[in-house]
Amino acid sequence: MSEEKLMSKKKPAYPVSEGLDEYLANYNRKSEIPIFYDDLLRFSGSVVLYDKNDVDTLWVRVYYSEFERKEIDDSLKKVYSIFLSDGSTNINQYLNVDAVDFCTFGNSKPFRIKVRNILNDNFTYFYIKKTDASRIYGLELEHMLSPYNLNFLVYKDTLIEEHIAGIPGDEFIKNMLPTCSEPEKSQLAKEFVKFNERCMIRLLGDMRSYNYVIVPTHDFDHVVYKIRAIDFDQQCFEGKLKVYRPQFFKENFQMVELVREKLLRDSVDQYKLEERSMVAKRILSSGNRIKKLRAICKMDTISTNENITMLKAQIEELTSDSNFGKCKTMGEVLDLALNFVRRNYEDVSVKQIIEHNIKI
């Protein structure tokens, strides 16, 4: 199936509801900042950014008039301090805004800000985007249901996101995967199975290879690879269930082939079960926070009626749970999907306890 048919051509940005706004304030995701996304659009020119092989990166480096540059730089330094420090201006004298880059590709059209500490030349990236409710749900769910914590802030129509470090999936597949050892390939296959399952469970779509990163970690005498999503625009929007399964995107073909070559069917099933169990444990450990988020999402509008009707029918067919057919919002579909995973985990756990007690 082609990408064009698999996904909608354009996803709209959904406003932040009053309930979601209160949630963000309650969990310190909301903070007043001195600059908005639209302010950064006032650049007077740009130059195309190429990678080391002279390939267009789809990013442009923007520049501003001399009059506006100082105001924008000062504001971005304040955002850095609010986002990554205590919010004071004491550190501003040690900071320099090295670059403001603008991405011309995709839905979010983000600005990437590079801030450097002039004392030691260490630098940090963060992103400024337009606020979108489905993207915020995606970030929060990633924070609670994945192995990784995320830092982001929302103020009115502007979203500040931290940079997620790693090797872009498309670059890794093209340049590094062929040189990986056989044990490393097996480990990557395992991680892709888990990543695929996690995306489907929490309805995170469009995980093409350039929307996730591979994170290598050195552990004793070998390298451990993890896969992290970096784009959350397609949280709970599309109607086709395949969109929420990275295995169906042609950009991930080599990763799918790796799974076929390196893992037996029983191993794939085991890794899926492990990931479902981990997500269920995170749902339980997140307590009231995820309950509040799910309750707000159930009342929110983050997709079209057509997509909701299509997705709930496909998940009902997959799970044989007729409750999905009663859903009226995408948040209700998500809530039932998470309940389905949690309920199955708890049922298995109770069964194991009973069997254990009988054996004793």
N, C-alpha and C positions, 0 to 999 in steps of 0.2 A: 504493500500500500504506500502511495507517495505521501510526502510530507504535506503537500498542499491539501490533499483530501483528508489527511489525518487530523489536521488542526485548522481552526478558524484563521482567516487571513489577518484579522485585527481584533485584539482583545481590548475592550474599553476599560478605563480607570474608574473604579467605584469609590464614591465618597466615604469618609469615615463616619459611621453612625454615632449618635449620642452615647449609646451604650459602650461601643468600642472606645470612644474618646475617654469615657470615665474609667474604663479598664486600664488604658494606657497610663493615665494619670496615677491610678492606684498602685501600679507596679513600676513606677519610675521610668516609664518609657516616653514620657512627655516632658519637654523642657523648652523654655523660650530661647530662641536663637536670634542672632542679629542679622541674618541674611536668609533670603528665600531662593528657591530654585529659579524663579523667574528673573531674579537679579543677575544670575550668572548668564542668562541668555543675552545680556546686553554687550556681548563681546563685539569688537570692531573688526576682527579678522581671525583667520585660523590657518594652520598648515597641517598637511596630512602626515600621520605617523606611520612609519614603516618598521617592520621587524628587522632582525639582523640579516635576513635573506632578501630584503627589499620587497617584501610582500605587504600590501596594505593591511593594517591592523583594524580598519574600520573605526579608529579613533582619530580625532583631530586635536591638535594643541591650540587652544584659543588664547587670544591676547586682548587686552582692554586699553582704552585710551589712558593717557598718563593721569588725567584727572580722576578717573574711576579706579585705577589700579590700586592706589594706596588704600582707599576705602574698602575695596573688596578683599585685599590682603589682610587688613586689620580684622575684618569681620570673620574671615576664614580661620585666622589664628584664635579668635574667641571661640568659634565653633569647636576647634581642636581641643581647647582647654575645657569647655563644657562637656564634650563627648568623652575625652580620654583622661582628664585630670580633675581638679577640684573647681574649675570654673573661674579661677582668678586670672588676672592679667599679668601676674608676676613673671610668667614664663615667656610672654610674648616677645621679649627682647632677644630671646635665644632661638626663636623660630623664624624660618623663612619659607614662604610658599613658593616652591620650586616650579610647580606646573599645575595648570588647570586644563584637563583633557575632557573632551566631549565625545560621547559615542553616538554615531549616526545610525546604528543598527539596533533593531529590536524595539520592544514596546516601551521600556522605561526611559530610554535616551538619557542615561546618567551622566553626571559630571564626576570625574575622578580627580581628587585633590591630593597632591603630593606635598607633604610638609616635612621639612628637614630641620634637625637640631644643629645649629651652626657651630656648637662647641665640639661635637664629635662626628658630625656628618651622618648620624643615624636618621633614617627617614621612615615615615608612616603614610599609608594611603587611607583615605576614607571616601565615601561616595555620597553625592547629594542627588536625590531623585524626587519626582513628583509623588505625592502620597497616593496610595491605592489600597483600598481596604483588603482586597484578596492578597496582595503582597504582604501586608502586615500580618494577616492570619498565617501566611506561609512562614514568615520569620519567627513568630511566636511558637508555632507548632514545631519548627526545626529546633528551637531552643529547648523545648520540653520533651520531644519524642525522639530526637537523634542523640548520638553520643556527644554532641558539641553544643556549647553555649554560644549565644549570639548577642552582640551589643548593637542596639539601634535606638534612635530618638525620633520622635514625631513632633512637629510644631506646625499647626494649621495645614497648609498644603505641601509642606516640605518634609522629606524623610532623609535622615542621615543614617548610613549603614557603614559598619566596619568592613575592612578589607579581609577576605578569607584567603589566606596564603596557600599556595599549592601550585602544581603544574597543570595548566589547562588540559582537560581530557583529550581534546583533539590533537594537541601538540604531543602529549605523552604517547598516544596510540601511534602516531606517525613516526616519531623520532626515537622513542625510548623503549616501547614495547618489544620491538624486534630484538633488542640486545639484552632483554631480561633473561635470567636463568630459568630453567624449567620449574624449580620450586617457587620462584617469584611469580611465574605465570599462573601456577596453581593457586597461589595465595590471592592474586588479582582476580581470578575467576570466582573464588569464594566471596571476595568483597563485592564483586559486581552482582552476584546473586542476592546478597543481603541488601545492597543498595536498591536494587530493583524491587525487592519485596517491601522495603521501607517506604519508597515513593508511592507504591500502589496503596498501601495501608492508609497513609495520611493524605492521599489524593493530591500529590505534588506532580504536576505535569511538565512536559517539554524538557526532559532531561537528556537533550542531545549532548554530544561530547563536549561542546564548548560551554555548556551550562553547569558543568561540575569540574572539580579539580581532583587530581591524584596527590595525596599527601604522603611522602616517604618519611619513615622514621627509622633511624638506626637503632637496632636492638641487639646487643652483644655482637655476634659475628654475621648478622644478616640484616636485610632491610624489610620492614613491615610497611605495606601500602594500605592506605585507607582512601575511601571515596567520599567527597563532600559536595553537596549541592551548593551552588553560589548564586543561583537565580530563582527567585520565588514568585515571579509574576504570574505563573500559571497554577496557583493554588486554587483548587476547587472551581475551575471555570469550564473546562471542556466537557463535552458530552460523551465522547468515546473513551471507554475504559483503557484502550490501548495507549492513549496519550499519557496515562499515569504509569506506564510500564516501559522503562528505558530500553528494554530489549527490542522493541518494535521500531526504533528509529534507525535508519540506515547508517547514520554516523557511528552507531555503536556495534555495527556488524562484527568487527574484529573481536570485541569483548564477548559477544555472544558465541562466536566460534571458539574462543578460548574456553568458555564454560563447557561446550560440547566436547572439546578435546581433552580437557583436564579433569572433569568431574563426572562421576557416575550418577545415575538418576537418584539413587538412594542418598548420595551426598548432597545433591541439590535440594532434595526434600528436607534433609536434616538442617541445612543452613537456613532455609525458609522458616522452618519451625523455630530455630534459634532466634531469628530476627523478630518474628511475631511475638515470641515470649519476652524479648527485651523491650519491645514497644509496649506490650501489656504492662510490664513492670513499671515503665516510665509513666504510663497513664495513671497507675495506682499511686506512685510516689509523688506525682504532681498535685494530687489532692484538689483543693478548692480552686486553685489557679486555672487548671485546665477545664474544670467544670464550669467556671464562669465564662471562659473564652468560648466554649462550645455552646453554652446557652445564648450568648450574644450572637454567635455565628448563625444559629438556627433561625434567628429573627431577621437576619440581614439579607440584603440582595447583593450577591457577588457573581451571579451568572444569569443566563437567559432561561426562560421556561422550556425552550426546546432542548437545551443542554441537560437540564435537570431531568426531564422526561426520559431522554435517551440513556443517561448514566444510571438512573435508579433501576431501569429495566434490565440493563446489562449486569449490574451488581446483583440484582435479585436472581437472575439466571445463574450467576456464578455461585452464590451462597445458598440458594434455595430458601431464602428468608423473605417471606411475603411482606414483612414490615417495610421493606425498601419501597414497595409500590405505593405506599401511603405518604411518602415524603413530598413536601410542597416547596422546600427550599434546598439549596445545595448544602447549607449548614446542617440540615436534618439528615441528609445523605451521609455527610462526614461523621456526624454524631453516631449514627447507627453502625457505620463501618468500624469506628473505634470501639463501640460497645461489643460488636461481634468478635473482635480480636480479644478484648478483655475477658468476655464471657467464656470463650473457648479455653483461654489460658486458665481461668479459675476452675472450670469444670475438670480439666486435666489434672490440675493440682489437687483438687479434692479427691479425685479418683485415685491418685498416687498415694495420698495419705491413708485412704481407706484400705488400699491393697497392702500398704506397709504395716498398718496396725493388725490386719488379718494374719500376715506372715509372722508377726511377733507373737 
